[in-house]
Amino acid sequence: MIRIEIDEPTLARTRIAISPLAEAVCSLYLLQRNPDGAPWPYGEWAQRAREILRTVPETEPVRLYLELPSRSPDFLCPIPLTSTPTLAEQLDQLRETPARVVEQQLPRYPSGNFRYFLKSRAEVLARLADGIEAYWEAAIAPHWPAMRAALDEEVLLRARALAADGPDALLSQLHERIRWERPVLTLVKPLEQSFEAVNQRLLLVPLIFSRGALMCSSDHPDIVMVTYQARGSALLASAPPASSDDRLSILVGRGRASVLRALKTPATTTGLAATLGLAPSTVSEHLTGLQAAGVVHRRRAGRRVLYGLEPAGTALVTLLGDDSAATEFVS
């Protein structure tokens, strides 16, 4: 368990951001945790990513992330400085990590062999950043437009929840392995760690590649970063696994069943398309039919239109929809 005791000023400064660099790093952690083959929906992607790491020499430096201990310095995956940084901006941030930051953080991680960062900091960080860039271009960039759309949708929904209901409601509904019992935020994972966040900022970062692997950055003097699984990982798969006893799909069809499950959290047409890996026109067609059946509604939120479940739709998903193998990843 990681237990973070959060004071009121820190809680009041809760913000949400995306991080392309954290996606890249977390994708490597996913490969590290699943050496014999990643589960759906990451299986095909993981197979290609391993081939890229094996055959593209420029990616060799990122093997560092495959060998890290359970705790490692935050400067290896720095906290995003803005809410929507580009990978290039974050790689520049990694390359320009000050010597004092490396010197301050390394003594906190005696289990890792990080001495070479002290001896040749600029050279090693530049090489690492170049390796991440090469890995990103080959393994993640082809998926990034759809990933970015899904992450934008996630940030929109969480920001609305934060503005409407406050940080308590947001944190209590963030992830099944994140528990909020004021003033303690608990991340359920094997690592044992406790610390206080006093007069800082809590930064929440959704990740497509998380698959429940929660990360926490605590070395920054002003910001505590917590990552969590975002909706949309299904876009990495060519198709969800078939299930012979998926009663919801039998009743309404596979496409409409996936849309209903995804609408446990309201979403836009574009967001649903990215999350489910479907064409926007296909999603729009499904939504039209579901709305005509009275199981889905549409609501305008500024310039966007959000779709959500009517009580009848919630009942369908609750009674028939939770036996699908895909539910964990789409909802």
C-alpha positions in Angstrom: 0.0 0.0 0.0 1.1 3.6 -0.7 -0.6 5.9 1.8 -0.6 9.6 1.1 -1.9 11.9 3.8 -3.2 15.0 2.0 -3.8 18.3 3.7 -6.6 20.7 2.7 -4.4 23.1 0.6 -3.1 20.2 -1.4 -6.5 18.7 -1.9 -7.9 22.1 -3.1 -5.1 22.3 -5.7 -6.0 18.9 -7.4 -5.5 19.1 -11.1 -5.5 16.7 -14.1 -3.0 16.3 -16.9 -1.8 14.0 -19.6 1.8 12.8 -20.0 3.1 11.2 -23.2 6.3 10.4 -21.4 4.6 8.6 -18.6 2.6 6.6 -21.2 5.9 5.5 -22.8 7.5 4.6 -19.5 4.4 2.8 -18.3 4.2 0.8 -21.5 7.7 -0.4 -20.8 6.6 -1.4 -17.2 3.8 -3.3 -18.8 6.3 -5.3 -20.9 8.4 -5.8 -17.8 5.5 -7.2 -15.7 4.3 -9.5 -18.5 7.4 -11.2 -19.9 5.4 -14.1 -21.3 2.8 -12.1 -23.1 0.6 -9.2 -22.1 -3.2 -9.7 -21.5 -5.9 -8.3 -23.8 -6.1 -5.6 -25.1 -2.3 -5.2 -25.0 -1.2 -8.6 -26.4 -0.7 -7.7 -30.1 0.8 -4.4 -29.2 3.2 -6.0 -26.7 4.4 -8.5 -29.3 5.2 -5.7 -31.8 6.8 -3.6 -29.1 9.1 -6.4 -28.1 10.1 -6.9 -31.7 10.9 -3.2 -31.9 13.1 -3.3 -28.8 14.9 -6.3 -30.3 15.5 -5.0 -33.8 15.7 -1.2 -33.5 19.2 -0.4 -32.1 18.2 3.2 -31.3 15.7 2.0 -28.6 18.4 0.2 -26.6 18.7 2.9 -23.8 15.0 2.4 -22.8 15.9 -1.1 -21.5 16.8 0.8 -18.3 13.1 0.9 -17.5 12.8 -2.9 -17.9 15.5 -3.3 -15.2 14.3 -0.7 -12.6 13.6 -1.8 -9.0 10.1 -1.3 -7.6 11.0 2.2 -6.5 13.1 4.6 -8.7 13.9 8.3 -8.9 11.2 10.6 -10.2 13.5 12.3 -12.6 13.4 9.2 -14.8 9.7 10.1 -15.5 9.4 13.8 -14.6 6.1 15.4 -13.7 4.5 17.2 -16.7 4.9 21.0 -16.4 1.6 21.8 -18.2 -1.7 20.0 -18.5 -1.1 18.9 -22.1 2.6 18.6 -22.8 4.0 17.2 -26.0 6.5 14.3 -25.9 9.2 16.6 -27.3 8.6 19.1 -24.4 8.8 16.3 -21.8 12.0 14.8 -23.4 13.6 18.3 -23.3 12.6 18.4 -19.6 14.3 15.0 -19.1 17.4 16.0 -20.9 17.7 19.3 -18.9 17.2 17.7 -15.4 19.5 19.8 -13.1 22.4 18.1 -11.4 21.0 19.1 -8.0 17.8 17.2 -8.7 19.7 14.0 -9.5 21.9 14.5 -6.4 18.9 15.1 -4.2 16.9 12.1 -5.4 19.5 9.3 -5.8 20.3 8.9 -2.1 16.6 8.0 -1.5 16.9 4.9 -3.7 19.8 2.9 -2.4 18.5 -0.4 -4.0 19.2 0.9 -7.6 22.4 1.2 -9.4 22.1 4.9 -10.6 25.7 6.1 -9.9 26.3 6.6 -13.6 23.8 9.5 -13.6 26.1 11.3 -11.2 29.2 10.7 -13.3 27.8 11.5 -16.7 24.4 13.1 -16.1 23.9 15.1 -19.2 25.2 12.4 -21.6 23.2 9.6 -20.0 20.0 11.6 -19.9 20.4 12.8 -23.5 20.9 9.2 -24.6 17.9 8.0 -22.6 15.7 10.7 -24.1 16.8 9.8 -27.6 16.0 6.1 -26.9 12.6 7.0 -25.7 12.0 9.1 -28.8 13.0 6.2 -31.1 10.8 3.8 -29.1 7.8 6.2 -29.1 8.0 6.7 -32.9 8.0 3.0 -33.6 5.8 1.5 -30.9 3.4 4.3 -29.7 3.1 7.1 -32.3 0.9 5.1 -34.7 -1.7 4.8 -31.8 -1.2 8.2 -30.3 -4.0 10.1 -32.2 -6.6 7.7 -30.9 -4.9 7.5 -27.5 -4.9 11.3 -27.3 -8.6 11.5 -28.1 -9.4 9.0 -25.4 -7.2 10.9 -22.9 -8.8 14.2 -23.8 -12.2 12.7 -23.1 -11.0 11.3 -19.8 -9.6 14.7 -18.7 -12.9 16.4 -19.8 -15.0 14.1 -17.7 -12.8 14.2 -14.6 -12.5 18.0 -14.8 -16.3 18.3 -15.0 -16.6 16.0 -11.9 -13.9 18.0 -10.1 -15.7 21.3 -10.8 -19.2 20.0 -10.1 -18.6 17.7 -7.1 -15.2 18.6 -5.7 -12.0 16.6 -5.1 -13.6 14.2 -2.6 -16.0 12.9 -5.1 -13.4 12.7 -7.8 -10.9 10.8 -5.8 -13.5 8.4 -4.4 -14.5 7.3 -8.0 -11.0 7.4 -9.6 -10.1 3.8 -9.7 -11.1 0.6 -7.9 -7.6 0.3 -6.4 -7.5 3.9 -5.2 -9.2 4.5 -1.9 -10.0 7.9 -0.6 -10.7 8.1 3.2 -10.1 11.7 4.1 -7.3 12.7 4.6 -5.6 9.6 3.3 -5.3 8.5 -0.3 -4.4 4.8 -0.6 -3.0 3.2 -3.7 -3.5 -0.6 -3.4 -0.2 -2.2 -4.5 2.5 -4.5 -3.1 4.9 -1.6 -2.3 4.7 -0.3 1.3 5.2 3.5 1.5 3.7 6.4 3.5 4.2 10.1 3.3 2.5 13.4 3.7 1.5 16.0 1.1 1.6 19.3 2.8 0.9 22.6 1.0 1.6 20.9 -2.4 -0.5 20.1 -5.5 -2.1 16.8 -6.3 -1.7 16.0 -10.0 -3.8 13.1 -11.5 -2.5 11.6 -14.7 -4.6 9.1 -16.6 -2.7 6.5 -18.6 -3.8 4.1 -21.4 -1.0 1.7 -20.6 -1.5 1.6 -16.9 -3.7 -1.6 -16.7 -4.1 -0.9 -13.0 -0.4 -0.3 -12.3 -0.7 2.8 -10.2 2.4 5.1 -10.1 3.2 7.8 -7.6 5.8 10.5 -7.8 6.7 12.0 -4.5 10.2 13.5 -5.0 9.0 16.9 -6.3 8.9 19.6 -3.6 5.6 21.1 -4.9 3.7 18.3 -6.7 2.5 14.8 -5.9 1.7 12.9 -9.1 -0.6 9.9 -9.1 -1.4 7.9 -12.3 -4.3 5.7 -12.9 -5.9 3.6 -15.6 -7.8 5.6 -18.2 -10.6 4.4 -20.3 -9.6 3.6 -23.9 -7.1 0.8 -23.7 -9.4 -1.3 -26.0 -8.2 0.9 -28.9 -4.9 -1.0 -28.8 -6.6 -4.3 -29.8 -7.9 -5.2 -33.2 -11.1 -6.6 -31.6 -12.2 -7.5 -28.1 -12.3 -11.2 -27.2 -15.5 -13.0 -28.1 -17.6 -14.4 -25.3 -20.2 -17.1 -25.9 -22.2 -16.1 -22.8 -22.2 -12.3 -23.4 -26.0 -11.9 -22.9 -25.9 -8.1 -23.6 -24.3 -8.7 -27.0 -26.8 -11.4 -27.8 -29.7 -9.1 -27.0 -28.6 -5.8 -28.7 -25.6 -6.8 -30.8 -21.9 -6.6 -30.1 -21.3 -3.0 -31.2 -24.2 -1.6 -29.2 -23.3 -3.6 -26.2 -19.8 -2.2 -26.2 -21.2 1.3 -26.5 -23.6 0.7 -23.6 -20.8 -0.6 -21.4 -18.6 2.4 -22.2 -21.4 4.8 -21.3 -21.2 3.9 -17.7 -19.2 7.1 -17.8 -20.7 9.8 -20.1 -18.8 10.4 -23.3 -18.8 12.1 -26.6 -19.0 10.3 -30.0 -15.3 11.0 -30.6 -14.3 9.8 -27.2 -16.3 6.6 -27.6 -14.8 6.0 -31.0 -11.3 6.3 -29.6 -12.1 4.2 -26.5 -13.7 1.4 -28.5 -11.5 1.5 -31.6 -14.6 2.1 -33.8 -15.2 4.6 -36.6 -17.1 7.7 -35.4 -19.8 7.0 -38.0 -20.3 3.5 -36.5 -20.5 4.9 -33.0 -23.0 7.6 -34.1 -25.2 4.9 -35.7 -25.2 2.8 -32.5 -26.0 5.9 -30.4 -28.9 6.9 -32.6 -30.4 3.4 -32.3 -29.9 3.3 -28.5 -31.3 6.7 -28.0 -34.4 5.8 -30.1 -34.8 2.8 -27.8 -34.7 5.0 -24.7 -31.7 3.6 -23.1 -29.3 6.4 -23.9 -29.6 10.2 -23.6 -27.6 13.1 -24.9 -26.7 16.3 -23.0 -24.8 19.4 -24.2 -21.8 20.4 -22.2 -20.4 23.7 -23.6 -19.5 23.0 -27.2 -19.6 19.2 -26.8 -22.4 16.7 -26.7 -22.1 14.0 -24.0 -24.0 10.7 -24.1 -25.0 8.8 -21.0 -27.2 6.0 -19.8 -30.9 6.3 -19.1 -32.1 4.2 -16.1 -33.2 1.5 -18.6 -29.7 1.5 -20.1 -28.1 1.2 -16.6 -30.4 -1.7 -15.8 -29.4 -3.5 -19.0 -25.7 -3.1 -18.3 -26.1 -4.0 -14.6 -28.3 -7.1 -15.3 -26.7 -8.4 -18.5 -23.5 -6.6 -19.2 -21.0 -7.5 -16.4 -20.3 -11.0 -17.7 -18.4 -9.8 -20.7 -14.6 -10.4 -20.8 -14.2 -6.9 -22.2 -15.9 -5.0 -19.4 -12.8 -4.4 -17.3 -11.1 -2.5 -20.1 -13.9 -0.6 -21.7 -15.7 0.7 -18.7 
